[in-house]
Amino acid sequence: MRPAGSNPVDSVPTMATKARTRYLTDSEVRRIKAAAMRGADGLRTRSGFTICCLMDMAYLTGQRIGDLLSLTWSDIRQDGIHFEPSKTEDSTGVRITIKWTPRLKALVERLKNPPALPAKAGEPGKVKPVSSIWVFSKLNGQRYTYDGASTAWTRARDRAGVKNAHFHDLRAKALTDVEEVEGIRKAQRMGGHSTESQTADYVRQKKARQVGATR
């Protein structure tokens, strides 16, 4: 009953997805990081160091979690950290270099010199991670997985009592803070967006703007 090649669901109205407006405060981020370092039993966790560094990298660079987990030490260069966002590789092919700041340099130094981690039951003493090509790696040197990072984030968030917080909100926080201080062009470059409107849709309304009264 329909023309060949037509889609029968084209005429079905769709529901608009409400834009996410969640803005993580500095206090909430600190609480999640503190909860990541200690488990529900109060003991130090084996994933805490990596998750805290991953959170810091997400905020300082404004990049997606998939691109952070794909970072190799060869991407850490003299002029900064080089990213090739996977989401844009088939469209704009944009490449991003996040230039060095004191905080970013300090973060990379921490990652280069990870602490010995608590041993599991039956293991002798503390355990040092195996060296790896990956910036974010597991104890055996393999790349840290999305599932592992997501699980550790969820547990830390719940222990911290922070509601409605996604890891991706750290990217939103980064772009929003950059836009507020240095303008939308800087946020656009950090986010790898091809247009300002993409960045504007991404960051606006996540944080209340402060303005003076009319009179």
N, C-alpha and C positions, 0 to 999 in steps of 0.2 A: 504493500500500500504506500510505500515511500520511494522516492527516486533512488536509483542505484547509487551507492557511494555515500549517501547521506547518513548522518548519525541520529538515531532516534532519541537520544538524550539531549540534543542541542537545545530543544525548546523547554527543558526542565529548568526552572529558576534555581540558582545556587545560593547558598547562604554565605554572606561575607564573613571573612575571618577577622575578628577584632585584633587590631595591632597590639602587640605586647608592650606594656608601658613600665614594666618592673625595672626599678633602678636599685642596685645593691649599694648600700651605704658602706663607708669605710669600716664602720663598727661591725657590720654584718660579715664583711670579708674577714676581718680579724678573728671573729668568733668561729667562723668555719675553719680557718687555718689552725686555730688552737685545738678545735675538736678533731681535726685530721691527725694531729700529732699524738693524741691520746685516745685509746679505745674506750668502750663502755666500762671496761674493767679498770680504767685509770692507768693502764700500762702503755708505754710507748709503742706505736704501731710501726710496722715495717714499710707501709706505703706513705706515711705522713710526710717525710722529707720530699719525696717525688711529687706528691699532690700539691704541697705548698709551693714548690718551685714552679709547677705547671700553672698554678693560679697566678703567680707573680708574672710569669711569661705572658699569659693571656692578657693580663691587664696592661703590662708595659708595652706590648707590641700591638694589641688590638686584633690579633689573628684568631682564626677558627681553631677549635681543638684538633681537628684532623690534620691541619697543617703544622700545628705545634708538635704533634706526636710523630710527624714525618721528618722533623728536623734531624739532620746529621751534623757531626762536628765540622764537616767541610762547608756547611752553610754559615758557620761562624767565621767571619772574615775581618780584615783590618778596618774596613769602613763601616761595618755593622753586621746585622743578621739578615741573611737573604732568604726571602720567601717567594715561592711560585704557587700561589693559591690554586688548589685543585679545582675549586668551584668555577674559576674563570679560564682554565686552560683551554677549553673548547670554544670560548667566546672572545674575550678581549686579550687573553694571554698575558695579562698584566704581571709584572714582577715588582716586588716591594723590597726595599732595603730599609730596615729600621736602624737608624744611626745610633751610635753609642751615647748613653747617658751614664752618670755615676751609678745609678741604681741598676741599670741593665748590666753594666760591667760586673758589679758585685754579685748579681744573680748568676751570671755565667761562671764566675769564680767558684761559687758554692757548688754548682753542678759539676765542675771539674774536680772538685775535692769532696765527694760525698762522705758523710760520716759512716762509721761501722753501724750496722743495723742489728736490732735484737735478734738473737738466734731462736729458732723454733725449739720446742721440747725435744730433747735428745741430741741437739747440736752442741758442739763444744764452743763456748764463748760467743762473741759477736761475729757477724758475717760482713765481709766487705764485698760490694758489688763487683762483678766482672767488668773489665773495660769493654767498651762497645763503640760502634760507629754512631749509634743513636744518642741524641742528647738526653732523651727521656727513655731509659731502659730499665728492664727488670734485673733482679740479682744475677740471672744467668746470662746477661748481656743482650737478650732479645728485646726487640722493640716493645715499649709499653703499649698495651692495647687500649682501644676505646672502651671496651667493656670493663676492663680493670680500672681505668680512670673514672668512668661513670659510676661504678659501684662504690669506689672510695669516696668520691664527691658526695654521693647520696647519703652514705652513712655519716660522713662528717657534718653535712648540712642538717640532718635529722638530729644528731647529738647536740648540735649548736642551737637547735630550736628556731632555725631561720626558715620561714615558710615561703613557698612559691618561688624558689630560687633555682634557676638552671645554670649550668656551667657557662652556657652561651651568653648569659647576662653579663659576664665579665667583659666580653667584647663590646656589648652595648654600653657598659660603664666607661670603658676606655674611650670609645668614639665620642660619647657624650661629654666627657671631661675635656677632651681635646677640642671639641667644637666650641665649648663654652669659653675656653681660655684663648685659643689660637685661631678660631674661625672654622667654617665648614670646609674650606679648601684643604686645610691640613687633615681634618677628619676624613675627607674623601680620599686623599692619598693613602692614609693609613689603612682605611678599609678596603682599598682596591676597587672602589666603585667607579663605574664609567661615567656617571652623571651625578651632579650635586643633589638632584631630587631623590636618588636612591639613598644617599647619606642622610638627607633631611628626613625621609620617612623612617629611617633606621633609628635616629637618635632623638628626634624631637618628642616632647611630652614624656620622656623618661625621667626627667628631673625638673622640678618646678623652677621657673625663672623668677628672679627677684628684680623688681622694678620699683621705682619711687611712685608715690601717689601723684595725681594730676596737679594738685595744689596743696 
